[in-house]
Amino acid sequence: DCININNEYPCTDMGKLRVLTTDQNMDKYGAYAVSLGANEEAIGKNLFRTLRDLDEQGVELIFCENFAQGDESEFLKAVMNRIKKAASNIEY
């Protein structure tokens, strides 16, 4: 199995795809889900360690939920800013 997103990723191996999410949304993404935690503090604490771990595991494509939707905290907006800076390609 593989995916091809907008013809920019050459048929990514589904085993090398992960979705960064929260504990509350793990069920939405099944085996591809990687939780950053259940709250703001955990998300901030786990972000870079998780990205390093995924890199070491050979993960090639990472999707991330938008943790800063609507009227969320400034802290979560800062987390999303860091994720954007760490990304090599951003698509909405």
N, C-alpha and C positions, 0 to 999 in steps of 0.2 A: 504494500500500500504506500502511496505517496500523495502529496498535494502539489499543486502548482498555483501560486498566488500571483495573479496579474502578469504571468509569464516572466516574472523577475527572479524567481527562485527555481533553480533547475530540479524539479520533482523531488522535493525534500523528503527524505526517509522519515516516516511518521514516528519511528523510534527516536528520532533526534529532534523532536518538537516538544515544547513544554508551554504551559500557560501559567503565568504568575497570577495568583488569586489569593483570596482570604479563606480562613477556615470555613466560613459560612457558605462559600460558593464552590467548595471542592467537588461536590457531586455533579455540577454542571459540566465538568471537563474530564471526568473519569480518570483514566490512567495517565493523561497528559498534565493533570493538575499538580502544581507545586504551591503549597501555601506559604505565604509570608507571615501568617499569624492571624489573630482574631481582632486586633485593635491597632490603633496608630503606633503605639510604642513598639509593639512586636514587628510591625511592618518596617518601621525605620531601622530597628535593630538587625533584622534578618536580611535586608535587601542585598547588600554587597556580598555577604557570605554566600547567599543563595546564588547570585550571579557567578561568583567564582566556582562554586560547586558544579553548576550546570556547564560551565566552560570546561572544567576538568573531565566531566562525563562525556564531552564531545557533542553536546546539544548544539544544533546549528540554527534553530529558529525558535525564538521566544516571543510569545504573545503576552501582553500584560493587560489586565483589567485597568480601567481608569479609576484609580482610588480617590480622585479629587473631583467628583461630579457635583454639580450644583453648589450648595452652600457649605461644602465640607471645610475643614480647618485649613489654615495656612500651612500647617505642618504637612498635611497630605499633598497639598499643591507643591510644596518643596520636594517631597518624595517623587512625585511625577516628573518634576523638572530634572531631578538626578537621573531618573530612568531614561528620559529623552536624551540627556547628554551622554549616557552610556551606550545608547543604541547606535548601530551603524546605519540603520535605515528605519524611518518612521512612516507608518501608513495609518490612516484613520479610516 
